[in-house]
Amino acid sequence: MYQVMSRGIDIYGIEVLPVKSIRELPQELTERLELPEEALLGAAKLTVTGGKRALVENHRGVLEYGQERIVVSAGRGKLCISGSGLGIEAMNRNELLICGRIQCVEWE
């Protein structure tokens, strides 16, 4: 059957580490299986190319928009992109393409 061990639970001779909470299960799985967070958790993914284009995948909407600063909801926080001549080139439900001179990117 099973018995509780100091670090985990032994089920039929295989030690299984307990999950702290059901809400932590997806995060725990991504870490244990070494998967990227965006694959299982829908976490935001940012790709900046040449300091002129930023592709935000899995965004949750635009919170602030201006030529020098664009703030995007990223699920667990905000993504702030600062620069000059910034603009939204394309946007759909999952992806957002920002163009301009990107000088700084911050996660809040």
N, C-alpha and C positions, 0 to 999 in steps of 0.2 A: 504494500500500500504506500503510505507516505509518512514521513516524519519531519519535524521542524529541526533544521540545523542552525548553527550560529549565524551564518550569512544568508542562507536561503532555505528552500524546501527541497527535500529529496523525494522525487516521484519516480518510482520504479528504477532506482539506481542513478537517476539523472538529477543533478542539482539545478534547481530553477530559482533564480532570484525573484523575490516578490516585487510587485509594482506598488509604489507608495499610494497611488490613487488612480482611479479609472481615468481621470482627466489627464494624468501624466503618461498614460499608455502610448499615445501616438509619438510623443517626444522620446520615450524610452525605446520604442521600436526603431525609430530612425537612428538612434545612437547605437543600439545593439546590432542592427543589420547594416550599419554604415551606409545609410541611404541619405541623399540630399533632402533637407527639410522641405523644399518646395514640392517634392514628389509625393510625400505622405501628408504633410501638414498644410499644404497650400500657402506656405510662407512666401513672402515677396522675394523676388530675385531681381537684382540690378546688374545690368551690363552696360558699362561705359566704354565707348569707342572713340579713341583719339581726342578726348576732351571736348567733343562736339556733338555727340549723340548719346542719349541715355535711354535704354529700354528697361521699363519696369514691368515685370510680369507678376501676375496675381495681386494687382493693386486693389484697393477698396474705395477708390475715388480720389478726386482732387480736392484738397482742403483750402489751399491758397494758391493764387495764380498771379504772377507778375513777370515783367521782363528780367528782373534780377533775382527772383526767388519763386520756386514752385515747391509746394508742400503736398505730399501724396500720403494718403492713409495706407499703411502697410500691414494691417491686421493687428499685430502686437505693438505697434508704435507708428511713428511718422518718419517719412523719408524726406529730408530737406535738401533740395538741389539749388545751389546759388551760383551766379555767374552774370553774364551780360547777354542781352539779345535772346533770352530764353523764350521758347514758344512750344506749344504742343503741336507736333507735326501730325500725329495720328493717335486715335484712342478708340479702344473697344472695351468690352466688358472685362477682359482679362489683361490686356496689354496697353501700355502707354509709352509713346515715343516722344521724347523731349529733345529739341535741337537748339543749338546756340553755343556760346562759349561757357563750358562748365568749369568752374573754378573750385567748387567745394561740394562734397556730399556728406551729409550727417544723418545718422539714425537717432531718433529721439524716442 
